[in-house]
């Protein structure tokens, strides 16, 4: 092959390579241009809400409590730990037997604390003109304490049961409180009412402003705080018209108010 033919072939190959490179570069710049156009269409756009309104909603439910809870303590002292434990155990067993006879289930009787500790008596030292005897602590016995909480699911019997437990000479009988078995369900219902209240206020405000609500962009909720409202007093006597050695206390059960407060942020346009 002469030089001219070889040069022509080499030139042809270079021309083909150059053409292929040009096609590749053209395709690259075309793709980049299209992408720039697409990207440019979204410049300045953000999902963050710019125009918003914030409203608060409240939901309230009144419900009669169906559980009464009280506590008592058995506190016994004896010269030895075993003797103090026996005294406390005997008294506790009597109270527990009474509670079960009154219809209280095992699951509703719970020991909150149990302790056995030595009990000391502090003796001051005696002084005369020359010296003083040192002060000291004398062991005088042992004290056993058991604290128990009781749930009464029939509130009409709460006064009778309190009075009955008091007959066993227990200590710290009290701490009576009222609660609801379906507390969570009522809290959910109150929350739904609060959200509906917020929505209604938002729609009214949007109408006054001449705007439209598009979506919710923020939400917060305060805790539910049950509030007890005393209703008329209920005399919880053990037997209607029958005399009792220790009259049952008058216990107003009242009502619990379940409240939910929410704050909702709406985007508008």
ZADO-1210 file (C-alpha; in nm, 4 decimals, padded with zeros to 6 digits):
<atoms>
<atom x="00.0000" y="00.0000" z="00.0000" code="UNK" pos="1"/>
<atom x="00.1413" y="00.3342" z="-00.1118" code="UNK" pos="2"/>
<atom x="00.1638" y="00.6363" z="00.1179" code="UNK" pos="3"/>
<atom x="-00.1346" y="00.8161" z="-00.0335" code="UNK" pos="4"/>
<atom x="-00.3666" y="00.5182" z="00.0164" code="UNK" pos="5"/>
<atom x="-00.2443" y="00.4710" z="00.3720" code="UNK" pos="6"/>
<atom x="-00.2968" y="00.8402" z="00.4516" code="UNK" pos="7"/>
<atom x="-00.6467" y="00.8295" z="00.3080" code="UNK" pos="8"/>
<atom x="-00.7375" y="00.5251" z="00.5162" code="UNK" pos="9"/>
<atom x="-00.5969" y="00.6851" z="00.8314" code="UNK" pos="10"/>
<atom x="-00.7871" y="01.0048" z="00.7620" code="UNK" pos="11"/>
<atom x="-01.1090" y="00.8067" z="00.7158" code="UNK" pos="12"/>
<atom x="-01.0648" y="00.6341" z="01.0479" code="UNK" pos="13"/>
<atom x="-01.0022" y="00.9649" z="01.2257" code="UNK" pos="14"/>
<atom x="-01.3080" y="01.1163" z="01.0633" code="UNK" pos="15"/>
<atom x="-01.5274" y="00.8293" z="01.1822" code="UNK" pos="16"/>
<atom x="-01.3865" y="00.8588" z="01.5366" code="UNK" pos="17"/>
<atom x="-01.4415" y="01.2315" z="01.5363" code="UNK" pos="18"/>
<atom x="-01.7982" y="01.1896" z="01.4142" code="UNK" pos="19"/>
<atom x="-01.8705" y="00.9313" z="01.6872" code="UNK" pos="20"/>
<atom x="-01.7198" y="01.1607" z="01.9512" code="UNK" pos="21"/>
<atom x="-01.9278" y="01.4486" z="01.8251" code="UNK" pos="22"/>
<atom x="-02.2462" y="01.2378" z="01.8474" code="UNK" pos="23"/>
<atom x="-02.1617" y="01.1345" z="02.2026" code="UNK" pos="24"/>
<atom x="-02.0899" y="01.4925" z="02.3117" code="UNK" pos="25"/>
<atom x="-02.4102" y="01.6158" z="02.1445" code="UNK" pos="26"/>
<atom x="-02.6159" y="01.3536" z="02.3286" code="UNK" pos="27"/>
<atom x="-02.4482" y="01.4424" z="02.6595" code="UNK" pos="28"/>
<atom x="-02.5139" y="01.8145" z="02.6246" code="UNK" pos="29"/>
<atom x="-02.8715" y="01.7496" z="02.5085" code="UNK" pos="30"/>
<atom x="-02.9408" y="01.5344" z="02.8169" code="UNK" pos="31"/>
<atom x="-02.7808" y="01.7958" z="03.0433" code="UNK" pos="32"/>
<atom x="-02.9846" y="02.0751" z="02.8874" code="UNK" pos="33"/>
<atom x="-03.3101" y="01.8853" z="02.9343" code="UNK" pos="34"/>
<atom x="-03.2197" y="01.8126" z="03.2956" code="UNK" pos="35"/>
<atom x="-03.1377" y="02.1817" z="03.3570" code="UNK" pos="36"/>
<atom x="-03.4769" y="02.2793" z="03.2180" code="UNK" pos="37"/>
<atom x="-03.6537" y="02.0319" z="03.4456" code="UNK" pos="38"/>
<atom x="-03.4538" y="02.1476" z="03.7457" code="UNK" pos="39"/>
<atom x="-03.5168" y="02.5121" z="03.6638" code="UNK" pos="40"/>
<atom x="-03.8905" y="02.4503" z="03.6804" code="UNK" pos="41"/>
<atom x="-03.8622" y="02.3626" z="04.0497" code="UNK" pos="42"/>
<atom x="-03.6188" y="02.6351" z="04.1551" code="UNK" pos="43"/>
<atom x="-03.7630" y="02.8231" z="04.4534" code="UNK" pos="44"/>
<atom x="-04.0228" y="02.5540" z="04.5237" code="UNK" pos="45"/>
<atom x="-04.0346" y="02.3993" z="04.8725" code="UNK" pos="46"/>
<atom x="-04.2700" y="02.1674" z="05.0607" code="UNK" pos="47"/>
<atom x="-04.2530" y="02.3888" z="05.3672" code="UNK" pos="48"/>
<atom x="-04.5790" y="02.5672" z="05.4364" code="UNK" pos="49"/>
<atom x="-04.5556" y="02.9456" z="05.4003" code="UNK" pos="50"/>
<atom x="-04.9048" y="03.0641" z="05.4883" code="UNK" pos="51"/>
<atom x="-05.0612" y="02.8996" z="05.7923" code="UNK" pos="52"/>
<atom x="-05.3201" y="02.9472" z="06.0621" code="UNK" pos="53"/>
<atom x="-05.3057" y="02.7958" z="06.4105" code="UNK" pos="54"/>
<atom x="-05.6200" y="02.7015" z="06.6023" code="UNK" pos="55"/>
<atom x="-05.6865" y="02.5340" z="06.9377" code="UNK" pos="56"/>
<atom x="-05.9544" y="02.2783" z="07.0108" code="UNK" pos="57"/>
<atom x="-06.0981" y="02.1430" z="07.3345" code="UNK" pos="58"/>
<atom x="-06.2864" y="01.8242" z="07.4100" code="UNK" pos="59"/>
<atom x="-06.4482" y="01.7453" z="07.7456" code="UNK" pos="60"/>
<atom x="-06.6279" y="01.4365" z="07.8726" code="UNK" pos="61"/>
<atom x="-06.7968" y="01.3936" z="08.2093" code="UNK" pos="62"/>
<atom x="-06.8094" y="01.0397" z="08.3448" code="UNK" pos="63"/>
<atom x="-06.9006" y="00.8796" z="08.6748" code="UNK" pos="64"/>
<atom x="-06.6056" y="00.6926" z="08.8285" code="UNK" pos="65"/>
<atom x="-06.6456" y="00.3193" z="08.8676" code="UNK" pos="66"/>
<atom x="-06.3414" y="00.2354" z="09.0836" code="UNK" pos="67"/>
<atom x="-06.2627" y="00.3522" z="09.4383" code="UNK" pos="68"/>
<atom x="-05.9105" y="00.2992" z="09.5734" code="UNK" pos="69"/>
<atom x="-05.7921" y="00.3342" z="09.9325" code="UNK" pos="70"/>
<atom x="-05.4885" y="00.2325" z="10.1372" code="UNK" pos="71"/>
<atom x="-05.4194" y="00.1151" z="10.4903" code="UNK" pos="72"/>
<atom x="-05.1169" y="00.0174" z="10.6972" code="UNK" pos="73"/>
<atom x="-05.0601" y="-00.2598" z="10.9500" code="UNK" pos="74"/>
<atom x="-04.7965" y="-00.1488" z="11.1997" code="UNK" pos="75"/>
<atom x="-04.6926" y="-00.3803" z="11.4841" code="UNK" pos="76"/>
<atom x="-04.4094" y="-00.3686" z="11.7384" code="UNK" pos="77"/>
<atom x="-04.2763" y="-00.6540" z="11.9580" code="UNK" pos="78"/>
<atom x="-03.9585" y="-00.7380" z="12.1523" code="UNK" pos="79"/>
<atom x="-03.8346" y="-00.9679" z="11.8740" code="UNK" pos="80"/>
<atom x="-03.8533" y="-00.9527" z="11.4961" code="UNK" pos="81"/>
<atom x="-04.0361" y="-01.2847" z="11.4712" code="UNK" pos="82"/>
<atom x="-04.2946" y="-01.1778" z="11.7282" code="UNK" pos="83"/>
<atom x="-04.3557" y="-00.8464" z="11.5437" code="UNK" pos="84"/>
<atom x="-04.3895" y="-01.0300" z="11.2120" code="UNK" pos="85"/>
<atom x="-04.6409" y="-01.2712" z="11.3625" code="UNK" pos="86"/>
<atom x="-04.8531" y="-00.9874" z="11.5022" code="UNK" pos="87"/>
<atom x="-04.8490" y="-00.8049" z="11.1679" code="UNK" pos="88"/>
<atom x="-04.9206" y="-01.1220" z="10.9702" code="UNK" pos="89"/>
<atom x="-05.2132" y="-01.2221" z="11.1921" code="UNK" pos="90"/>
<atom x="-05.3737" y="-00.8797" z="11.1611" code="UNK" pos="91"/>
<atom x="-05.3115" y="-00.8584" z="10.7852" code="UNK" pos="92"/>
<atom x="-05.4627" y="-01.2023" z="10.7321" code="UNK" pos="93"/>
<atom x="-05.7757" y="-01.1001" z="10.9207" code="UNK" pos="94"/>
<atom x="-05.8134" y="-00.7853" z="10.7094" code="UNK" pos="95"/>
<atom x="-05.7537" y="-00.9775" z="10.3866" code="UNK" pos="96"/>
<atom x="-06.0096" y="-01.2399" z="10.4842" code="UNK" pos="97"/>
<atom x="-06.2623" y="-00.9638" z="10.5499" code="UNK" pos="98"/>
<atom x="-06.1896" y="-00.7993" z="10.2133" code="UNK" pos="99"/>
<atom x="-06.2367" y="-01.1266" z="10.0251" code="UNK" pos="100"/>
<atom x="-06.5596" y="-01.1892" z="10.2122" code="UNK" pos="101"/>
<atom x="-06.6705" y="-00.8399" z="10.1055" code="UNK" pos="102"/>
<atom x="-06.6217" y="-00.9385" z="09.7421" code="UNK" pos="103"/>
<atom x="-06.2802" y="-00.7855" z="09.6714" code="UNK" pos="104"/>
<atom x="-06.0842" y="-00.9957" z="09.4190" code="UNK" pos="105"/>
<atom x="-05.7230" y="-01.0959" z="09.4821" code="UNK" pos="106"/>
<atom x="-05.6065" y="-00.8883" z="09.1849" code="UNK" pos="107"/>
<atom x="-05.7461" y="-00.5745" z="09.3504" code="UNK" pos="108"/>
<atom x="-05.5454" y="-00.6139" z="09.6737" code="UNK" pos="109"/>
<atom x="-05.1811" y="-00.5158" z="09.6489" code="UNK" pos="110"/>
<atom x="-04.8994" y="-00.4767" z="09.9018" code="UNK" pos="111"/>
<atom x="-04.7197" y="-00.1503" z="09.8288" code="UNK" pos="112"/>
<atom x="-04.4518" y="-00.1817" z="10.0957" code="UNK" pos="113"/>
<atom x="-04.3341" y="-00.4258" z="10.3631" code="UNK" pos="114"/>
<atom x="-04.0552" y="-00.3548" z="10.6127" code="UNK" pos="115"/>
<atom x="-03.9114" y="-00.4955" z="10.9349" code="UNK" pos="116"/>
<atom x="-03.6769" y="-00.2701" z="11.1323" code="UNK" pos="117"/>
<atom x="-03.5250" y="-00.2560" z="11.4774" code="UNK" pos="118"/>
<atom x="-03.6681" y="00.0099" z="11.7053" code="UNK" pos="119"/>
<atom x="-03.4368" y="00.2085" z="11.9313" code="UNK" pos="120"/>
<atom x="-03.4852" y="00.4368" z="12.2273" code="UNK" pos="121"/>
<atom x="-03.2395" y="00.7212" z="12.2678" code="UNK" pos="122"/>
<atom x="-03.1110" y="00.7692" z="12.6239" code="UNK" pos="123"/>
<atom x="-02.9377" y="01.0923" z="12.7161" code="UNK" pos="124"/>
<atom x="-02.6228" y="01.0809" z="12.9199" code="UNK" pos="125"/>
<atom x="-02.6256" y="01.1849" z="13.2880" code="UNK" pos="126"/>
<atom x="-02.3878" y="01.4527" z="13.4054" code="UNK" pos="127"/>
<atom x="-02.2600" y="01.5401" z="13.7509" code="UNK" pos="128"/>
<atom x="-02.0021" y="01.7905" z="13.8735" code="UNK" pos="129"/>
<atom x="-01.7150" y="01.5803" z="13.7493" code="UNK" pos="130"/>
<atom x="-01.8224" y="01.3870" z="13.4405" code="UNK" pos="131"/>
<atom x="-02.1011" y="01.2769" z="13.2088" code="UNK" pos="132"/>
<atom x="-02.2047" y="00.9335" z="13.1027" code="UNK" pos="133"/>
<atom x="-02.2295" y="00.8992" z="12.7237" code="UNK" pos="134"/>
<atom x="-02.5635" y="00.9029" z="12.5478" code="UNK" pos="135"/>
<atom x="-02.6662" y="00.5767" z="12.3878" code="UNK" pos="136"/>
<atom x="-02.9361" y="00.3965" z="12.1919" code="UNK" pos="137"/>
<atom x="-03.1138" y="00.1015" z="12.3459" code="UNK" pos="138"/>
<atom x="-03.2838" y="-00.1622" z="12.1341" code="UNK" pos="139"/>
<atom x="-03.6429" y="-00.1770" z="12.2591" code="UNK" pos="140"/>
<atom x="-03.7949" y="-00.4048" z="11.9954" code="UNK" pos="141"/>
<atom x="-03.8759" y="-00.4517" z="11.6291" code="UNK" pos="142"/>
<atom x="-04.1356" y="-00.2812" z="11.4104" code="UNK" pos="143"/>
<atom x="-04.3040" y="-00.4481" z="11.1144" code="UNK" pos="144"/>
<atom x="-04.5024" y="-00.2362" z="10.8677" code="UNK" pos="145"/>
<atom x="-04.7136" y="-00.3470" z="10.5721" code="UNK" pos="146"/>
<atom x="-04.8894" y="-00.0974" z="10.3442" code="UNK" pos="147"/>
<atom x="-05.1753" y="-00.2252" z="10.1288" code="UNK" pos="148"/>
<atom x="-05.3888" y="-00.0670" z="09.8547" code="UNK" pos="149"/>
<atom x="-05.7412" y="-00.1890" z="09.7769" code="UNK" pos="150"/>
<atom x="-05.9597" y="-00.1337" z="09.4696" code="UNK" pos="151"/>
<atom x="-06.3352" y="-00.1394" z="09.5195" code="UNK" pos="152"/>
<atom x="-06.5134" y="-00.1892" z="09.1884" code="UNK" pos="153"/>
<atom x="-06.8594" y="-00.1495" z="09.3395" code="UNK" pos="154"/>
<atom x="-06.8422" y="00.2111" z="09.4612" code="UNK" pos="155"/>
<atom x="-07.1692" y="00.1726" z="09.6513" code="UNK" pos="156"/>
<atom x="-06.9808" y="-00.0565" z="09.8929" code="UNK" pos="157"/>
<atom x="-06.6770" y="00.1694" z="09.9413" code="UNK" pos="158"/>
<atom x="-06.8029" y="00.3288" z="10.2638" code="UNK" pos="159"/>
<atom x="-06.8956" y="-00.0050" z="10.4201" code="UNK" pos="160"/>
<atom x="-06.5587" y="-00.1578" z="10.3337" code="UNK" pos="161"/>
<atom x="-06.3658" y="00.1404" z="10.4669" code="UNK" pos="162"/>
<atom x="-06.5603" y="00.1209" z="10.7919" code="UNK" pos="163"/>
<atom x="-06.5083" y="-00.2556" z="10.8116" code="UNK" pos="164"/>
<atom x="-06.1319" y="-00.2332" z="10.7631" code="UNK" pos="165"/>
<atom x="-06.1163" y="00.0338" z="11.0318" code="UNK" pos="166"/>
<atom x="-06.2589" y="-00.2156" z="11.2840" code="UNK" pos="167"/>
<atom x="-05.9295" y="-00.4097" z="11.2691" code="UNK" pos="168"/>
<atom x="-05.7338" y="-00.1220" z="11.4247" code="UNK" pos="169"/>
<atom x="-05.5150" y="-00.0569" z="11.1213" code="UNK" pos="170"/>
<atom x="-05.3170" y="00.2625" z="11.0697" code="UNK" pos="171"/>
<atom x="-05.3205" y="00.5295" z="10.7962" code="UNK" pos="172"/>
<atom x="-05.6586" y="00.4227" z="10.6608" code="UNK" pos="173"/>
<atom x="-05.7441" y="00.6634" z="10.3800" code="UNK" pos="174"/>
<atom x="-05.6039" y="00.7938" z="10.0532" code="UNK" pos="175"/>
<atom x="-05.9422" y="00.7394" z="09.8908" code="UNK" pos="176"/>
<atom x="-05.9494" y="00.8247" z="09.5212" code="UNK" pos="177"/>
<atom x="-06.1858" y="00.7596" z="09.2313" code="UNK" pos="178"/>
<atom x="-06.0911" y="00.6497" z="08.8802" code="UNK" pos="179"/>
<atom x="-06.2364" y="00.5107" z="08.5591" code="UNK" pos="180"/>
<atom x="-06.1872" y="00.1606" z="08.4207" code="UNK" pos="181"/>
<atom x="-06.2104" y="00.2828" z="08.0589" code="UNK" pos="182"/>
<atom x="-05.9922" y="00.5917" z="08.1088" code="UNK" pos="183"/>
<atom x="-05.7984" y="00.5458" z="07.7801" code="UNK" pos="184"/>
<atom x="-06.1122" y="00.5092" z="07.5705" code="UNK" pos="185"/>
<atom x="-06.2565" y="00.8275" z="07.7181" code="UNK" pos="186"/>
<atom x="-05.9304" y="01.0135" z="07.6583" code="UNK" pos="187"/>
<atom x="-05.9425" y="00.9080" z="07.2920" code="UNK" pos="188"/>
<atom x="-06.3012" y="01.0255" z="07.2644" code="UNK" pos="189"/>
<atom x="-06.2123" y="01.3612" z="07.4201" code="UNK" pos="190"/>
<atom x="-05.9194" y="01.3959" z="07.1760" code="UNK" pos="191"/>
<atom x="-06.1469" y="01.3289" z="06.8780" code="UNK" pos="192"/>
<atom x="-06.3834" y="01.5987" z="07.0037" code="UNK" pos="193"/>
<atom x="-06.0934" y="01.8427" z="07.0425" code="UNK" pos="194"/>
<atom x="-05.9675" y="01.7768" z="06.6878" code="UNK" pos="195"/>
<atom x="-06.3191" y="01.8242" z="06.5473" code="UNK" pos="196"/>
<atom x="-06.3479" y="02.1501" z="06.7429" code="UNK" pos="197"/>
<atom x="-06.0156" y="02.2716" z="06.5992" code="UNK" pos="198"/>
<atom x="-06.1240" y="02.1811" z="06.2458" code="UNK" pos="199"/>
<atom x="-06.4507" y="02.3704" z="06.2812" code="UNK" pos="200"/>
<atom x="-06.2680" y="02.6782" z="06.4088" code="UNK" pos="201"/>
<atom x="-06.0153" y="02.6567" z="06.1236" code="UNK" pos="202"/>
<atom x="-06.2889" y="02.6352" z="05.8588" code="UNK" pos="203"/>
<atom x="-06.4705" y="02.9316" z="06.0115" code="UNK" pos="204"/>
<atom x="-06.1520" y="03.1386" z="06.0228" code="UNK" pos="205"/>
<atom x="-06.0577" y="03.0418" z="05.6665" code="UNK" pos="206"/>
<atom x="-06.4016" y="03.1516" z="05.5464" code="UNK" pos="207"/>
<atom x="-06.3618" y="03.4875" z="05.7205" code="UNK" pos="208"/>
<atom x="-06.0173" y="03.5342" z="05.5631" code="UNK" pos="209"/>
<atom x="-06.1317" y="03.4263" z="05.2188" code="UNK" pos="210"/>
<atom x="-05.8770" y="03.1460" z="05.1941" code="UNK" pos="211"/>
<atom x="-05.8821" y="02.7679" z="05.1631" code="UNK" pos="212"/>
<atom x="-05.7375" y="02.5032" z="05.3940" code="UNK" pos="213"/>
<atom x="-05.5042" y="02.2642" z="05.2135" code="UNK" pos="214"/>
<atom x="-05.3445" y="02.0386" z="05.4735" code="UNK" pos="215"/>
<atom x="-05.2344" y="01.9953" z="05.8356" code="UNK" pos="216"/>
<atom x="-04.8678" y="02.0878" z="05.8890" code="UNK" pos="217"/>
<atom x="-04.8484" y="02.0831" z="06.2698" code="UNK" pos="218"/>
<atom x="-05.0163" y="01.9222" z="06.5705" code="UNK" pos="219"/>
<atom x="-04.9641" y="01.9151" z="06.9459" code="UNK" pos="220"/>
<atom x="-05.1674" y="01.7919" z="07.2387" code="UNK" pos="221"/>
<atom x="-05.1618" y="01.8650" z="07.6081" code="UNK" pos="222"/>
<atom x="-05.2007" y="01.5822" z="07.8580" code="UNK" pos="223"/>
<atom x="-05.5384" y="01.4634" z="07.9785" code="UNK" pos="224"/>
<atom x="-05.6025" y="01.5660" z="08.3364" code="UNK" pos="225"/>
<atom x="-05.8977" y="01.3935" z="08.5046" code="UNK" pos="226"/>
<atom x="-06.0738" y="01.6366" z="08.7374" code="UNK" pos="227"/>
<atom x="-06.3073" y="01.5098" z="09.0048" code="UNK" pos="228"/>
<atom x="-06.6278" y="01.7040" z="09.0610" code="UNK" pos="229"/>
<atom x="-06.8211" y="01.6157" z="09.3758" code="UNK" pos="230"/>
<atom x="-07.1811" y="01.5343" z="09.3091" code="UNK" pos="231"/>
<atom x="-07.4484" y="01.4863" z="09.5707" code="UNK" pos="232"/>
<atom x="-07.3277" y="01.2861" z="09.8674" code="UNK" pos="233"/>
<atom x="-07.4059" y="00.9166" z="09.8826" code="UNK" pos="234"/>
<atom x="-07.4630" y="00.7594" z="10.2233" code="UNK" pos="235"/>
<atom x="-07.2949" y="00.4226" z="10.1966" code="UNK" pos="236"/>
<atom x="-07.4494" y="00.2361" z="10.4886" code="UNK" pos="237"/>
<atom x="-07.4084" y="-00.1363" z="10.5399" code="UNK" pos="238"/>
<atom x="-07.7771" y="-00.2118" z="10.5867" code="UNK" pos="239"/>
<atom x="-08.0514" y="00.0354" z="10.5135" code="UNK" pos="240"/>
<atom x="-08.2234" y="00.1320" z="10.8361" code="UNK" pos="241"/>
<atom x="-08.0143" y="-00.1065" z="11.0448" code="UNK" pos="242"/>
<atom x="-07.7977" y="00.0264" z="11.3266" code="UNK" pos="243"/>
<atom x="-07.4226" y="-00.0159" z="11.2840" code="UNK" pos="244"/>
<atom x="-07.1469" y="-00.0258" z="11.5431" code="UNK" pos="245"/>
<atom x="-06.9392" y="00.2133" z="11.3328" code="UNK" pos="246"/>
<atom x="-07.1426" y="00.4147" z="11.0815" code="UNK" pos="247"/>
<atom x="-07.0161" y="00.4039" z="10.7259" code="UNK" pos="248"/>
<atom x="-06.8676" y="00.7345" z="10.6062" code="UNK" pos="249"/>
<atom x="-07.0500" y="00.9600" z="10.3617" code="UNK" pos="250"/>
<atom x="-06.8479" y="00.9451" z="10.0386" code="UNK" pos="251"/>
<atom x="-06.9398" y="01.1678" z="09.7428" code="UNK" pos="252"/>
<atom x="-06.8211" y="00.9883" z="09.4298" code="UNK" pos="253"/>
<atom x="-06.8923" y="01.2835" z="09.2011" code="UNK" pos="254"/>
<atom x="-06.7815" y="01.2836" z="08.8386" code="UNK" pos="255"/>
<atom x="-06.4495" y="01.2852" z="08.6552" code="UNK" pos="256"/>
<atom x="-06.3984" y="01.5341" z="08.3731" code="UNK" pos="257"/>
<atom x="-06.1667" y="01.4121" z="08.0980" code="UNK" pos="258"/>
<atom x="-06.0202" y="01.7067" z="07.9063" code="UNK" pos="259"/>
<atom x="-05.8136" y="01.7120" z="07.5863" code="UNK" pos="260"/>
<atom x="-05.6568" y="02.0301" z="07.4468" code="UNK" pos="261"/>
<atom x="-05.5023" y="02.0252" z="07.0993" code="UNK" pos="262"/>
<atom x="-05.3315" y="02.2809" z="06.8779" code="UNK" pos="263"/>
<atom x="-05.3468" y="02.2287" z="06.4995" code="UNK" pos="264"/>
<atom x="-05.1571" y="02.4224" z="06.2310" code="UNK" pos="265"/>
<atom x="-05.3208" y="02.4348" z="05.8859" code="UNK" pos="266"/>
<atom x="-05.1658" y="02.5453" z="05.5578" code="UNK" pos="267"/>
<atom x="-05.3846" y="02.7905" z="05.3633" code="UNK" pos="268"/>
<atom x="-05.3837" y="02.9348" z="05.0133" code="UNK" pos="269"/>
</atoms>
